[in-house]
């Protein structure tokens, strides 16, 4: 659940206040679906992750997968994101 805080000083970006644990979905884009799945499972370990195919480019070169995982803390959420960004198989993460 995301709540927007109105208690932020003026001039600072409105940061969402996320309550943990929560379900988080990463959209992971790359060329090789099976390699992307392996990278996602590894990045989310030891937490179970539900992976679903979201979209393929018109020529089929790029695929986007949704990775849904319950994260217990912001630290884990950011660690999964960073691990995904470090993989050469991953082109974009949303």
N, CA and C atoms as a LAMMPS dump frame, in Angstrom:
ITEM: TIMESTEP
0
ITEM: NUMBER OF ATOMS
282
ITEM: BOX BOUNDS ff ff ff
-5.0000000000000000e+02 5.0000000000000000e+02
-5.0000000000000000e+02 5.0000000000000000e+02
-5.0000000000000000e+02 5.0000000000000000e+02
ITEM: ATOMS id mol type element x y z
1 1 1 N 0.838 -1.165 0
2 1 2 C 0 0 0
3 1 3 C 0.888 1.235 0
4 2 1 N 0.58 2.193 -0.847
5 2 2 C 1.358 3.428 -0.927
6 2 3 C 0.497 4.563 -0.408
7 3 1 N 1.054 5.299 0.503
8 3 2 C 0.379 6.492 1.009
9 3 3 C 1.281 7.675 0.737
10 4 1 N 0.699 8.75 0.267
11 4 2 C 1.477 9.949 0.031
12 4 3 C 1.436 10.814 1.279
13 5 1 N 2.597 11.208 1.717
14 5 2 C 2.714 11.989 2.94
15 5 3 C 2.588 13.47 2.64
16 6 1 N 1.787 14.149 3.413
17 6 2 C 1.662 15.6 3.283
18 6 3 C 2.559 16.314 4.283
19 7 1 N 3.376 15.561 5.016
20 7 2 C 4.23 16.144 6.042
21 7 3 C 5.631 16.455 5.54
22 8 1 N 5.831 16.47 4.239
23 8 2 C 7.15 16.738 3.678
24 8 3 C 7.381 18.244 3.603
25 9 1 N 8.617 18.693 3.819
26 9 2 C 8.911 20.114 3.679
27 9 3 C 8.675 20.558 2.24
28 10 1 N 8.302 21.823 2.089
29 10 2 C 8.083 22.348 0.744
30 10 3 C 9.369 22.277 -0.06
31 11 1 N 9.23 21.978 -1.351
32 11 2 C 10.392 21.922 -2.227
33 11 3 C 10.998 20.536 -2.33
34 12 1 N 10.557 19.563 -1.528
35 12 2 C 11.071 18.2 -1.645
36 12 3 C 10.059 17.365 -2.416
37 13 1 N 10.547 16.415 -3.193
38 13 2 C 9.625 15.576 -3.948
39 13 3 C 8.717 14.778 -3.01
40 14 1 N 7.506 14.548 -3.446
41 14 2 C 6.551 13.776 -2.66
42 14 3 C 6.926 12.302 -2.764
43 15 1 N 7.51 11.761 -1.71
44 15 2 C 7.94 10.372 -1.682
45 15 3 C 6.797 9.511 -1.161
46 16 1 N 6.522 8.398 -1.852
47 16 2 C 5.463 7.526 -1.342
48 16 3 C 5.89 6.873 -0.033
49 17 1 N 4.945 6.694 0.845
50 17 2 C 5.178 6.019 2.11
51 17 3 C 4.667 4.597 1.93
52 18 1 N 5.57 3.638 1.766
53 18 2 C 5.206 2.261 1.46
54 18 3 C 5.171 1.455 2.749
55 19 1 N 4.085 0.722 2.956
56 19 2 C 3.959 -0.133 4.127
57 19 3 C 4.433 -1.535 3.762
58 20 1 N 5.357 -2.057 4.563
59 20 2 C 5.907 -3.397 4.337
60 20 3 C 5.377 -4.357 5.372
61 21 1 N 5.256 -5.636 5.032
62 21 2 C 5.53 -6.232 3.72
63 21 3 C 4.464 -5.835 2.712
64 22 1 N 4.842 -5.861 1.436
65 22 2 C 3.9 -5.541 0.371
66 22 3 C 4.275 -6.312 -0.891
67 23 1 N 3.311 -6.436 -1.777
68 23 2 C 3.563 -7.07 -3.063
69 23 3 C 4.098 -6.008 -4.005
70 24 1 N 5.209 -6.311 -4.663
71 24 2 C 5.845 -5.365 -5.583
72 24 3 C 5.976 -6.041 -6.94
73 25 1 N 5.713 -5.28 -7.994
74 25 2 C 5.824 -5.821 -9.349
75 25 3 C 6.919 -5.061 -10.088
76 26 1 N 7.885 -5.813 -10.588
77 26 2 C 8.947 -5.272 -11.432
78 26 3 C 8.611 -5.674 -12.867
79 27 1 N 8.683 -4.74 -13.801
80 27 2 C 8.543 -5.071 -15.218
81 27 3 C 9.962 -5.12 -15.763
82 28 1 N 10.349 -6.297 -16.232
83 28 2 C 11.727 -6.536 -16.653
84 28 3 C 11.736 -6.785 -18.157
85 29 1 N 12.554 -6.038 -18.879
86 29 2 C 12.584 -6.116 -20.338
87 29 3 C 13.963 -6.56 -20.809
88 30 1 N 13.953 -7.502 -21.753
89 30 2 C 15.193 -8.011 -22.325
90 30 3 C 14.896 -8.844 -23.557
91 31 1 N 15.928 -9.48 -24.116
92 31 2 C 15.786 -10.221 -25.361
93 31 3 C 15.456 -11.699 -25.163
94 32 1 N 16 -12.335 -24.155
95 32 2 C 15.871 -13.78 -23.969
96 32 3 C 14.965 -14.082 -22.77
97 33 1 N 13.749 -14.57 -23.057
98 33 2 C 12.763 -14.823 -21.991
99 33 3 C 13.263 -15.795 -20.935
100 34 1 N 13.845 -16.901 -21.36
101 34 2 C 14.257 -17.899 -20.376
102 34 3 C 15.407 -17.381 -19.516
103 35 1 N 16.307 -16.635 -20.116
104 35 2 C 17.398 -16.033 -19.345
105 35 3 C 16.848 -14.988 -18.377
106 36 1 N 15.88 -14.181 -18.824
107 36 2 C 15.261 -13.19 -17.941
108 36 3 C 14.605 -13.873 -16.744
109 37 1 N 13.918 -14.986 -16.989
110 37 2 C 13.266 -15.706 -15.894
111 37 3 C 14.293 -16.181 -14.87
112 38 1 N 15.407 -16.712 -15.357
113 38 2 C 16.465 -17.17 -14.45
114 38 3 C 17.02 -16.013 -13.619
115 39 1 N 17.231 -14.878 -14.258
116 39 2 C 17.764 -13.694 -13.573
117 39 3 C 16.775 -13.214 -12.504
118 40 1 N 15.49 -13.202 -12.855
119 40 2 C 14.46 -12.749 -11.91
120 40 3 C 14.395 -13.663 -10.693
121 41 1 N 14.363 -14.971 -10.927
122 41 2 C 14.297 -15.927 -9.816
123 41 3 C 15.511 -15.76 -8.908
124 42 1 N 16.679 -15.601 -9.497
125 42 2 C 17.903 -15.433 -8.722
126 42 3 C 17.872 -14.129 -7.916
127 43 1 N 17.425 -13.037 -8.542
128 43 2 C 17.396 -11.73 -7.874
129 43 3 C 16.403 -11.708 -6.715
130 44 1 N 15.306 -12.434 -6.851
131 44 2 C 14.264 -12.423 -5.82
132 44 3 C 14.484 -13.45 -4.719
133 45 1 N 15.415 -14.366 -4.934
134 45 2 C 15.668 -15.425 -3.972
135 45 3 C 16.031 -14.835 -2.613
136 46 1 N 15.554 -15.348 -1.539
137 46 2 C 14.85 -16.61 -1.318
138 46 3 C 13.33 -16.473 -1.379
139 47 1 N 12.827 -15.34 -1.825
140 47 2 C 11.39 -15.111 -1.836
141 47 3 C 10.77 -15.669 -3.122
142 48 1 N 9.61 -16.303 -3.009
143 48 2 C 8.961 -16.83 -4.209
144 48 3 C 8.49 -15.685 -5.095
145 49 1 N 8.619 -15.866 -6.395
146 49 2 C 8.243 -14.824 -7.341
147 49 3 C 7.313 -15.416 -8.392
148 50 1 N 6.302 -14.656 -8.75
149 50 2 C 5.365 -15.057 -9.804
150 50 3 C 5.757 -14.28 -11.062
151 51 1 N 6.112 -15.015 -12.118
152 51 2 C 6.569 -14.386 -13.356
153 51 3 C 5.519 -14.612 -14.432
154 52 1 N 5.138 -13.534 -15.109
155 52 2 C 4.191 -13.65 -16.211
156 52 3 C 4.688 -12.822 -17.394
157 53 1 N 4.4 -13.314 -18.588
158 53 2 C 4.796 -12.601 -19.812
159 53 3 C 3.849 -11.435 -19.988
160 54 1 N 4.398 -10.261 -20.208
161 54 2 C 3.588 -9.063 -20.349
162 54 3 C 3.404 -8.665 -21.809
163 55 1 N 4.509 -8.635 -22.56
164 55 2 C 4.432 -8.116 -23.926
165 55 3 C 5.684 -8.524 -24.701
166 56 1 N 5.541 -8.584 -26.02
167 56 2 C 6.692 -8.788 -26.909
168 56 3 C 6.675 -7.672 -27.937
169 57 1 N 7.857 -7.246 -28.356
170 57 2 C 7.922 -6.198 -29.376
171 57 3 C 7.345 -6.73 -30.686
172 58 1 N 7.024 -5.841 -31.602
173 58 2 C 6.368 -6.238 -32.851
174 58 3 C 7.202 -7.234 -33.657
175 59 1 N 8.514 -7.146 -33.581
176 59 2 C 9.376 -8.089 -34.298
177 59 3 C 9.825 -9.258 -33.417
178 60 1 N 9.393 -9.258 -32.164
179 60 2 C 9.706 -10.357 -31.264
180 60 3 C 11.101 -10.343 -30.684
181 61 1 N 11.82 -9.238 -30.855
182 61 2 C 13.191 -9.176 -30.343
183 61 3 C 13.215 -8.965 -28.826
184 62 1 N 12.317 -8.13 -28.334
185 62 2 C 12.295 -7.809 -26.902
186 62 3 C 11.032 -8.351 -26.253
187 63 1 N 11.188 -8.783 -25.003
188 63 2 C 10.071 -9.305 -24.226
189 63 3 C 10.043 -8.593 -22.879
190 64 1 N 8.844 -8.356 -22.385
191 64 2 C 8.728 -7.804 -21.038
192 64 3 C 8.008 -8.829 -20.17
193 65 1 N 8.551 -9.023 -18.988
194 65 2 C 8.003 -9.955 -18.02
195 65 3 C 7.642 -9.193 -16.756
196 66 1 N 6.528 -9.571 -16.144
197 66 2 C 6.163 -9.027 -14.842
198 66 3 C 6.652 -9.99 -13.776
199 67 1 N 7.363 -9.458 -12.806
200 67 2 C 7.852 -10.26 -11.684
201 67 3 C 7.183 -9.731 -10.429
202 68 1 N 6.302 -10.538 -9.853
203 68 2 C 5.544 -10.139 -8.672
204 68 3 C 6.089 -10.885 -7.454
205 69 1 N 6.519 -10.118 -6.466
206 69 2 C 7.138 -10.717 -5.282
207 69 3 C 6.699 -9.927 -4.043
208 70 1 N 6.522 -10.638 -2.948
209 70 2 C 6.221 -9.955 -1.694
210 70 3 C 7.545 -9.595 -1.028
211 71 1 N 7.757 -8.296 -0.86
212 71 2 C 9.001 -7.827 -0.253
213 71 3 C 8.733 -7.434 1.2
214 72 1 N 9.612 -7.87 2.106
215 72 2 C 9.393 -7.583 3.521
216 72 3 C 9.87 -6.195 3.956
217 73 1 N 10.726 -5.555 3.129
218 73 2 C 11.29 -4.268 3.542
219 73 3 C 11.775 -3.488 2.319
220 74 1 N 12.013 -2.202 2.527
221 74 2 C 12.547 -1.369 1.454
222 74 3 C 13.937 -1.847 1.05
223 75 1 N 14.706 -2.29 2.018
224 75 2 C 16.051 -2.794 1.739
225 75 3 C 16.004 -3.949 0.738
226 76 1 N 15.091 -4.882 0.95
227 76 2 C 14.961 -6.025 0.039
228 76 3 C 14.455 -5.56 -1.322
229 77 1 N 13.469 -4.662 -1.336
230 77 2 C 12.919 -4.153 -2.602
231 77 3 C 14.009 -3.509 -3.45
232 78 1 N 14.834 -2.697 -2.836
233 78 2 C 15.906 -2.014 -3.562
234 78 3 C 17.028 -2.973 -3.956
235 79 1 N 17.29 -3.975 -3.127
236 79 2 C 18.317 -4.969 -3.448
237 79 3 C 17.919 -5.772 -4.683
238 80 1 N 16.658 -6.179 -4.758
239 80 2 C 16.174 -6.908 -5.936
240 80 3 C 16.326 -6.035 -7.179
241 81 1 N 15.918 -4.766 -7.069
242 81 2 C 16.038 -3.835 -8.199
243 81 3 C 17.499 -3.706 -8.649
244 82 1 N 18.396 -3.51 -7.694
245 82 2 C 19.807 -3.346 -8.03
246 82 3 C 20.381 -4.607 -8.668
247 83 1 N 20.017 -5.765 -8.15
248 83 2 C 20.484 -7.029 -8.713
249 83 3 C 20.005 -7.172 -10.156
250 84 1 N 18.764 -6.815 -10.415
251 84 2 C 18.232 -6.886 -11.781
252 84 3 C 18.976 -5.927 -12.712
253 85 1 N 19.253 -4.728 -12.239
254 85 2 C 19.932 -3.747 -13.096
255 85 3 C 21.357 -4.167 -13.434
256 86 1 N 21.967 -4.979 -12.596
257 86 2 C 23.354 -5.411 -12.831
258 86 3 C 23.467 -6.538 -13.854
259 87 1 N 22.347 -7.154 -14.211
260 87 2 C 22.399 -8.268 -15.15
261 87 3 C 22.473 -7.759 -16.597
262 88 1 N 23.41 -8.28 -17.386
263 88 2 C 23.494 -7.874 -18.795
264 88 3 C 22.287 -8.351 -19.618
265 89 1 N 21.532 -9.314 -19.103
266 89 2 C 20.348 -9.797 -19.822
267 89 3 C 19.187 -8.813 -19.733
268 90 1 N 19.23 -7.932 -18.752
269 90 2 C 18.145 -6.981 -18.518
270 90 3 C 18.469 -5.653 -19.207
271 91 1 N 17.549 -5.226 -20.067
272 91 2 C 17.747 -3.95 -20.774
273 91 3 C 17.095 -2.797 -20.023
274 92 1 N 15.866 -3.024 -19.514
275 92 2 C 15.12 -1.965 -18.821
276 92 3 C 14.331 -2.6 -17.686
277 93 1 N 14.189 -1.855 -16.586
278 93 2 C 13.318 -2.263 -15.483
279 93 3 C 12.377 -1.096 -15.176
280 94 1 N 11.12 -1.412 -15.083
281 94 2 C 10.119 -0.396 -14.717
282 94 3 C 9.475 -0.786 -13.419
